[in-house]
């Protein structure tokens, strides 16, 4: 079952000012709906000046935007190469889908060893995708017709959100959340457990690629001291304190936790596009200036902050 990425209806944290940074967002190069250039345009229009593309298991969107001949990025705008890795924790059955999500901010897009790691992740993603489609056929919920134009070799786009959207198009679900809740979520007819590296290996890969490893949208981190100790020992350096789905109490709790463990606080929309526009997502996500600047400092992106 996917996290509800929308701001909570109760206990919502109302931003005191517009956020100028977003360190967690997805494009159509993985499971988002907007093309990379369209996401950048939407972010710039919303006043964002630092944006991290954190597609699952791929840096293709970032490379597309900085490739020779690509349109120049706006002056004063920092685009951060990032990636989100779904790491499996087999002995933690109480975790959602048995996974932790680790973001690598500022990874080297030219690191061949890191690309090899991501390629293995994408291969596992492709195998899972095909197994899920087979299970849906067996359950009488085929979506092959809705996916006939999908490039099966484009591993970046092969994920549960893609299947969930196909289920909606086929009339088997009301929306993406409903598709996860009843059909492709954990224990449902179309669910297949992920094959992926563990968190220790993911942290090591991110660090070898020169990235800042950040634990994403894990609001129960303060309740799991043993697990967090293992992650800290393995090189975890940051944690999301600000997330669109966090209420005010959660943000405060995560802020205290990050400070106690000397973790760089981070934050972002986790934008995909299924719950509305980017403007709506960033409007409900507060990444305070001091938090944005701390992440920029960790990434060596202080030029814009110093010019404010």
C-alpha positions in Angstrom: 0.0 0.0 0.0 1.5 3.3 -0.9 1.9 6.1 1.6 -0.6 8.9 1.3 1.7 11.6 0.0 -0.9 14.3 0.6 -0.8 16.7 3.5 -2.9 15.4 6.5 -6.4 16.8 6.9 -5.9 17.1 10.7 -2.8 18.4 12.4 -1.5 19.8 9.1 1.7 21.8 9.2 0.9 25.1 7.5 4.0 26.6 5.9 5.0 30.0 7.3 6.5 30.8 3.9 6.9 29.2 0.5 9.5 26.5 0.3 12.4 27.3 -2.0 13.8 23.7 -2.0 12.5 20.2 -2.7 14.9 17.3 -2.1 12.5 14.5 -3.1 10.5 14.4 -6.3 9.8 11.9 -9.1 9.5 12.2 -12.9 8.1 10.0 -15.6 11.6 8.4 -15.8 10.4 6.2 -12.9 6.9 6.3 -11.3 6.0 10.0 -11.7 3.7 11.5 -14.3 5.6 14.6 -15.4 8.5 14.5 -17.8 11.8 15.8 -16.2 11.7 19.2 -18.1 8.0 19.7 -17.1 8.8 19.0 -13.4 11.6 21.5 -13.5 9.3 24.1 -15.1 6.6 23.5 -12.5 9.1 23.8 -9.7 10.6 27.0 -11.0 7.1 28.5 -11.4 6.4 27.6 -7.8 9.5 29.4 -6.6 11.7 26.4 -6.0 15.4 27.2 -6.5 16.9 23.8 -5.5 15.3 20.6 -6.8 16.5 17.0 -6.4 15.3 14.5 -8.9 15.0 11.3 -6.9 13.6 8.8 -9.4 13.6 5.1 -8.3 16.8 3.3 -9.4 17.7 5.7 -12.2 19.5 9.0 -12.9 18.1 9.1 -16.5 15.9 12.1 -15.8 18.9 14.2 -14.5 21.1 13.1 -17.4 18.4 14.1 -19.8 18.2 17.6 -18.4 22.0 18.2 -18.4 22.8 16.5 -21.7 24.6 18.5 -24.4 22.0 20.4 -26.4 19.4 20.3 -23.6 17.7 23.7 -22.9 19.7 25.6 -20.2 18.4 25.5 -16.7 17.2 28.9 -15.2 19.8 31.1 -13.7 20.1 30.7 -10.0 18.4 27.2 -10.1 20.3 24.2 -8.7 19.3 20.7 -10.0 20.6 18.0 -7.7 21.3 14.5 -9.1 19.5 12.1 -6.8 18.0 8.6 -6.6 15.6 6.7 -4.4 16.5 3.1 -3.6 13.9 0.7 -2.2 15.9 -1.5 0.2 14.4 -4.7 1.5 14.6 -5.8 5.2 13.6 -9.4 5.2 13.6 -9.8 9.0 11.3 -6.7 9.6 7.9 -7.9 8.6 6.2 -5.0 10.3 7.8 -2.5 7.9 5.5 -1.4 5.0 6.3 -4.0 2.3 9.4 -5.0 4.4 11.2 -2.0 2.9 13.2 1.1 3.8 13.5 3.9 1.2 17.0 5.5 1.0 17.6 8.6 -1.0 21.1 9.4 -2.4 21.4 13.2 -2.9 24.3 14.6 -4.9 25.5 11.2 -6.3 27.9 11.2 -9.1 25.9 10.6 -12.3 29.1 9.4 -14.0 29.9 6.7 -11.4 30.0 3.5 -13.4 30.0 1.2 -10.4 26.9 3.0 -9.0 25.1 2.7 -12.4 25.8 -1.0 -12.3 24.1 -1.2 -8.9 21.1 0.6 -10.2 21.0 -1.6 -13.3 20.7 -4.6 -11.1 17.9 -3.0 -9.2 16.1 -2.2 -12.5 16.4 -5.8 -13.7 14.8 -7.0 -10.5 12.1 -4.3 -11.0 11.4 -5.7 -14.5 11.1 -9.3 -13.2 8.7 -8.2 -10.5 6.6 -6.2 -13.0 6.1 -9.2 -15.3 5.2 -11.5 -12.3 2.6 -9.1 -11.1 1.0 -8.9 -14.6 0.9 -12.7 -14.6 -0.9 -12.7 -11.2 -3.4 -10.2 -12.4 -4.2 -12.3 -15.4 -4.8 -15.3 -13.1 -7.0 -13.2 -10.9 -9.1 -12.1 -13.9 -7.8 -8.5 -13.8 -5.7 -8.3 -16.9 -4.2 -4.9 -17.9 -2.1 -6.0 -20.9 -4.2 -3.9 -23.3 -3.7 -0.8 -21.2 0.1 -1.4 -21.2 0.5 -2.4 -24.8 2.4 0.9 -25.7 4.7 0.5 -22.7 8.4 -0.1 -23.5 9.2 -3.2 -21.5 12.9 -2.4 -21.9 12.4 0.9 -20.2 13.1 -0.5 -16.7 12.7 2.9 -15.0 9.0 3.0 -15.6 8.2 -0.5 -14.5 6.7 -0.3 -11.0 3.5 -0.7 -9.1 2.2 2.8 -9.8 2.3 2.0 -13.5 0.2 -1.1 -13.0 -2.1 0.8 -10.6 -2.8 3.4 -13.3 -3.5 0.6 -15.8 -6.0 -0.9 -13.4 -7.7 2.4 -13.2 -7.8 2.7 -17.0 -9.2 -0.8 -17.2 -12.0 0.0 -14.8 -10.8 -2.3 -12.1 -10.0 0.5 -9.6 -11.4 3.9 -8.8 -8.0 5.5 -8.5 -4.3 4.7 -7.8 -4.8 4.5 -4.0 -7.8 2.1 -4.5 -5.7 -0.1 -6.8 -3.0 -0.4 -4.1 -5.5 -0.9 -1.3 -7.4 -3.8 -3.0 -5.2 -5.2 -5.8 -1.5 -4.6 -5.8 -0.8 -3.7 -2.1 0.9 -6.2 0.3 -1.2 -9.4 0.5 -3.5 -8.4 -2.3 -4.1 -10.5 -5.5 -1.5 -8.8 -7.6 1.2 -8.3 -5.1 4.7 -9.7 -5.6 7.4 -9.1 -3.0 10.3 -6.9 -4.2 13.8 -8.3 -5.0 16.3 -5.7 -4.0 19.5 -5.0 -2.1 19.5 -4.5 1.7 19.8 -1.1 3.3 23.5 -1.6 4.3 24.4 -2.3 0.7 22.3 0.6 -0.5 24.0 3.0 1.9 27.4 1.8 0.9 26.6 2.3 -2.8 25.3 5.8 -2.3 28.4 6.8 -0.3 30.8 5.3 -2.9 29.0 7.4 -5.5 29.7 10.5 -3.4 26.1 11.0 -2.3 24.5 12.0 0.9 22.4 9.0 2.2 19.0 10.2 3.5 16.3 8.0 5.1 13.0 8.9 3.4 9.5 9.3 5.0 10.1 7.1 8.0 8.0 8.7 10.7 8.5 5.7 13.1 12.3 6.1 13.1 12.4 7.3 16.7 10.6 4.1 17.8 13.2 1.8 16.2 16.5 2.4 18.0 18.1 -0.9 17.1 17.3 -0.5 13.4 18.5 3.1 13.3 21.7 2.2 15.1 22.5 -0.3 12.4 21.8 2.3 9.7 23.9 4.9 11.4 26.8 2.4 11.7 26.4 1.7 8.0 26.7 5.4 7.1 23.3 7.0 7.2 23.8 10.8 7.1 20.4 12.4 6.8 16.7 11.8 7.4 13.5 13.4 6.1 12.1 15.7 8.8 9.8 17.5 6.4 7.5 15.5 4.1 4.2 16.4 2.6 2.5 13.6 4.6 3.9 14.6 8.0 1.7 16.5 10.4 3.1 19.2 12.7 3.7 16.8 15.6 5.6 14.4 13.4 7.8 17.1 12.0 8.7 18.3 15.5 9.4 14.7 16.6 11.6 14.1 13.6 13.4 17.4 14.1 14.4 16.4 17.6 15.4 12.9 16.5 17.6 14.2 13.7 19.4 16.7 16.0 19.9 14.0 18.6 21.6 11.7 16.1 23.4 14.5 14.2 21.6 13.6 11.0 21.2 16.2 8.3 17.5 17.1 8.2 16.0 17.0 4.7 12.6 17.4 3.2 10.5 17.3 0.1 7.2 16.7 -1.6 7.7 13.1 -2.7 5.8 14.4 -5.8 4.5 11.8 -8.3 1.5 13.6 -9.8 -1.4 11.3 -8.9 -2.6 13.5 -6.0 -2.7 16.8 -7.9 -0.3 19.4 -9.4 3.2 20.2 -8.3 2.1 23.6 -7.2 -0.4 21.9 -4.8 2.3 19.5 -3.5 5.0 22.2 -2.8 2.3 24.4 -1.3 1.6 21.8 1.3 5.3 21.0 2.0 7.4 23.3 4.2 11.1 22.9 3.9 12.4 25.8 6.1 15.2 28.0 4.7 17.6 26.8 7.4 16.9 23.1 6.6 17.3 23.8 2.9 20.6 25.6 3.5 21.9 22.8 5.7 21.3 20.3 2.9 22.8 22.7 0.4 25.8 23.0 2.7 26.2 19.2 2.9 26.0 19.0 -0.9 28.3 22.0 -1.5 25.6 24.1 -2.9 26.0 27.3 -1.0 26.3 29.8 -3.8 22.5 30.4 -4.1 22.0 30.5 -0.3 24.8 33.0 0.1 23.3 35.3 -2.5 19.9 35.5 -0.8 
